[in-house]
Amino acid sequence: MNLLESGEDYLEAILMLSNKQKDVHAIDVANELNFSKPSVSIALKKLKEGGYIDIDEHNHLHLTESGLSVASKIYERHVLLTKILEELGVDKETAQEDACKLEHDLSIKSFEAIKNYYNKNHNK
């Protein structure tokens, strides 16, 4: 399954929620992303079929190894890009919104270059 930007957003939301709370349900994802419950249900079904999440008997959502890999990559991009934009003087809300847009479209090569540059210049 080739993940679209929205699929990556769902996986990232599940990761972020699971870092904040013990159990993650579809309604939590809907609230986090401000999407309707039916839309979330459809997306979660596709993510389950693609092998990115598991849903247990209590309807708790769990990232699979491949889901965690995608979510971690997107989350890392989001955090770093937000941090850089804020350091450049962008307000927090705008920085988060723009980082969300950038995190999906930036090539691996460009992101690694940005990350290396940031780390090199912030570890002095």
C-alpha positions as CSV (number, residue, x, y, z in Angstrom):
1,M,0.0,0.0,0.0
2,N,1.4,3.4,-1.0
3,L,0.5,5.8,1.8
4,L,-0.9,9.1,0.9
5,E,-0.3,12.2,3.0
6,S,-3.5,11.6,4.9
7,G,-2.4,8.1,5.8
8,E,0.8,9.4,7.2
9,D,-1.1,12.0,9.2
10,Y,-3.3,9.2,10.7
11,L,-0.2,7.2,11.7
12,E,1.5,10.2,13.1
13,A,-1.6,11.1,15.2
14,I,-1.8,7.5,16.5
15,L,1.9,7.7,17.5
16,M,1.4,11.1,19.2
17,L,-1.7,10.0,21.1
18,S,-0.1,6.7,22.2
19,N,2.7,8.8,23.7
20,K,0.2,10.7,25.7
21,Q,-2.3,8.1,26.7
22,K,-2.5,4.3,27.4
23,D,-5.2,3.4,24.9
24,V,-6.0,5.0,21.6
25,H,-9.4,4.7,19.9
26,A,-10.7,5.9,16.6
27,I,-12.6,8.7,18.3
28,D,-9.3,10.0,19.8
29,V,-7.8,10.1,16.2
30,A,-11.0,11.9,14.9
31,N,-10.7,14.5,17.7
32,E,-6.9,15.0,17.2
33,L,-7.2,15.5,13.5
34,N,-10.6,17.2,13.6
35,F,-12.1,14.7,11.1
36,S,-15.5,13.0,11.2
37,K,-15.7,9.5,12.9
38,P,-16.9,7.9,9.6
39,S,-13.9,9.3,7.7
40,V,-11.6,8.0,10.3
41,S,-13.2,4.6,10.3
42,I,-12.7,4.3,6.6
43,A,-9.1,5.4,6.8
44,L,-8.3,3.1,9.7
45,K,-9.8,0.1,7.8
46,K,-7.4,0.9,4.9
47,L,-4.4,1.3,7.2
48,K,-5.3,-2.1,8.9
49,E,-5.6,-3.7,5.5
50,G,-2.2,-2.2,4.5
51,G,-0.6,-3.7,7.6
52,Y,0.1,-0.4,9.3
53,I,-2.1,-0.8,12.3
54,D,-3.8,-3.5,14.4
55,I,-7.1,-3.1,16.1
56,D,-7.6,-5.3,19.2
57,E,-10.8,-6.8,20.6
58,H,-11.3,-3.6,22.7
59,N,-11.0,-1.4,19.6
60,H,-7.6,-0.1,20.7
61,L,-5.4,1.1,17.9
62,H,-1.8,-0.2,17.7
63,L,0.9,0.7,15.2
64,T,2.5,-2.3,13.5
65,E,6.3,-2.3,12.9
66,S,5.8,-0.7,9.5
67,G,3.2,1.7,10.8
68,L,5.6,2.8,13.6
69,S,8.4,3.2,11.1
70,V,6.3,5.6,8.9
71,A,4.9,7.4,11.9
72,S,8.3,7.9,13.5
73,K,9.7,9.3,10.3
74,I,6.9,11.8,9.8
75,Y,6.9,12.8,13.5
76,E,10.7,13.4,13.4
77,R,10.3,15.6,10.4
78,H,7.4,17.5,12.0
79,V,9.2,18.2,15.3
80,L,12.4,19.3,13.6
81,L,10.8,21.5,11.0
82,T,8.5,23.1,13.6
83,K,11.6,23.8,15.8
84,I,13.5,25.4,12.9
85,L,10.5,27.6,11.8
86,E,10.0,28.8,15.4
87,E,13.7,29.6,15.7
88,L,13.3,31.7,12.5
89,G,10.6,33.7,14.2
90,V,7.5,32.0,13.0
91,D,4.7,31.7,15.7
92,K,4.1,28.3,17.1
93,E,0.7,27.7,15.5
94,T,1.9,28.7,12.0
95,A,5.2,26.8,12.4
96,Q,3.2,23.6,13.2
97,E,0.8,24.0,10.3
98,D,3.6,24.7,7.9
99,A,5.8,21.9,9.2
100,C,2.8,19.6,8.6
101,K,2.7,20.7,5.0
102,L,6.5,20.4,4.5
103,E,7.0,17.0,6.2
104,H,5.2,15.1,3.5
105,D,6.7,16.7,0.4
106,L,10.3,17.0,1.4
107,S,12.6,14.4,-0.1
108,I,14.7,12.2,2.2
109,K,17.8,13.7,0.8
110,S,16.7,17.3,1.5
111,F,15.4,16.4,5.0
112,E,18.7,14.6,5.9
113,A,20.6,17.7,4.7
114,I,18.4,20.0,6.8
115,K,18.7,17.7,9.9
116,N,22.5,17.5,9.5
117,Y,22.9,21.2,9.1
118,Y,20.6,21.9,12.1
119,N,22.5,19.3,14.3
120,K,25.9,20.6,13.2
121,N,24.9,24.2,14.0
122,H,23.1,23.5,17.3
123,N,25.7,21.2,18.9
124,K,28.5,23.8,19.2
